[in-house]
Amino acid sequence: MNIPARVHTSGVPLIVETVRVENISSRGARVRTQRVWQAHDQLVLTGMLGEFRVDAEVVYCQRLGPDECAIGLKFDYAVVAERLLSDTGNYPVLKRN
């Protein structure tokens, strides 16, 4: 899975980064990022077109190379990921359980 998305901070200063979602479940996601994030950072994961939005906490940041990291995100509430990718190019729709 390689879904384009964005993460941004929920506070000040506002930091926005375009990322790739590698894996997603009802409780969290693994996301590739260029920025080093810290455990417990509060982020918002959104679709590129705003088709979903979910609040999350960084649980780990794994350095993959000089300009790449993978972060584990724990969602603040369980979500349902429907149609992660389809032939029509639709992206995830995340809903509260």
Residue pairs with C-beta under 8 A, 6 or more apart in sequence:
1 21
1 22
1 23
1 24
1 84
1 85
2 20
2 21
2 22
3 20
3 21
3 24
3 84
3 85
3 91
3 92
4 18
4 19
4 20
4 21
4 48
5 18
5 19
5 20
5 21
5 31
5 45
5 46
5 47
5 48
5 91
6 16
6 17
6 18
6 19
6 45
6 46
6 47
6 48
7 16
7 17
7 19
7 31
7 33
7 43
7 44
7 45
7 46
7 73
8 14
8 15
8 16
8 17
8 43
8 44
8 46
9 15
9 16
9 41
9 42
9 43
9 44
10 42
10 43
10 44
10 55
11 42
15 35
17 33
17 34
17 35
18 48
19 31
19 32
19 33
20 31
20 32
21 29
21 30
21 31
21 45
22 29
22 30
22 31
22 32
22 70
23 29
23 30
24 30
24 81
24 84
24 92
25 81
26 75
26 78
26 79
26 80
26 81
26 97
27 74
27 75
27 78
28 56
28 59
28 72
28 73
28 74
28 75
29 45
29 56
29 72
29 73
29 75
30 70
30 71
30 72
30 73
31 45
31 70
31 71
31 73
32 64
32 68
32 69
32 70
33 68
33 69
33 70
33 71
34 67
34 68
34 69
35 69
36 61
36 63
36 69
37 43
37 58
37 61
37 69
37 71
38 58
38 61
39 58
39 59
39 60
39 61
40 57
40 58
41 57
41 58
42 55
42 56
42 57
42 58
43 55
43 56
43 57
43 58
43 73
44 53
44 54
44 55
44 56
45 52
45 53
45 54
45 56
45 73
46 52
46 53
46 54
47 53
47 91
47 92
48 91
49 91
51 91
51 92
51 93
52 91
52 92
52 93
52 94
53 94
54 75
54 76
54 77
54 79
54 94
55 75
55 76
55 77
56 73
56 74
56 75
56 76
57 73
57 74
57 76
58 71
58 72
58 73
59 72
59 73
59 74
60 71
60 72
61 69
61 70
61 71
61 72
62 69
62 70
62 71
62 72
63 69
64 70
77 96
77 97
78 96
78 97
79 94
79 95
79 96
79 97
80 94
80 95
80 97
81 92
81 93
81 94
82 92
82 93
82 95
83 90
83 92
83 93
84 91
84 92
85 91
